[in-house]
Amino acid sequence: MGWEIAYLGVGANLGDRAATIAQAVQLLGESPDVEVLAVSELRETDPVGLEDQPRFLNGAVALRTSLAPRELLDLLLEVERLLGRTREGPRFGPRTIDLDLLVYEDIELDEPGLTVPHPRLHERRFALEPLAEVAPGLAIPGRGSVEQALAGLVVSAEGTVETGRAKTEAGTDAGSARSPSATGATEDTASRRFAAERADRNLGGDH
């Protein structure tokens, strides 16, 4: 297949959150099948589902890719693993890194382990706001524009979001939507390990 546009949600609430997100973006960009186009501002958000845990940093990434949706998901899972993400513990629990495939062109998929667009995207302000920053006017297949999805979120009289993470605010860890080179320094050791494992597994190669 040719090169397509996809959008990711990125998040972390353990360790040096901004550095880990920057490292994830760099690792994705090192794949010959991925070109990172833009990274949103990172936002401090409250946890959803399991409230007794640290606050998150959340953002969005726009990219071009020659990978099909399932192949891109496999790459996201591999980057998560390299950065210490495990699937142990409670659902919605703390995590070193979280990479979600939000939108892939105008494709709609519902397969085991993969639903595109992300099935809860329209409920999550912490995902929609940075997505609107990197892709204003983006059409979410089956849901209208990203701005329409944001407008549909219910806000209480106290100003807190009833669906999605409450009381989002701009974080100070990063600037506004920017090129990937502005995401900060990353660790060379993880990059080298990622490159070696990609070679071993033929990640990003012929599919």
Secondary structure, DSSP 4 states (H G I P E B T S, - for coil): ---EEEEEEEEE-SSSHHHHHHHHHHHHHTSTTEEEEEEPPPEEE--SS--SSPPEEEEEEEEEESS-HHHHHHHHHHHHHHTT----SSTT---S-EEEEEEETT--EEETTEEES-TTGGG-HHHHHHHHHHSTT-EETTTEEHHHHHHTS-B-TTS-BSSSSSS-EE-SSS-SSB-GGGG----HHHHHHHHHHHHHHTTTS--
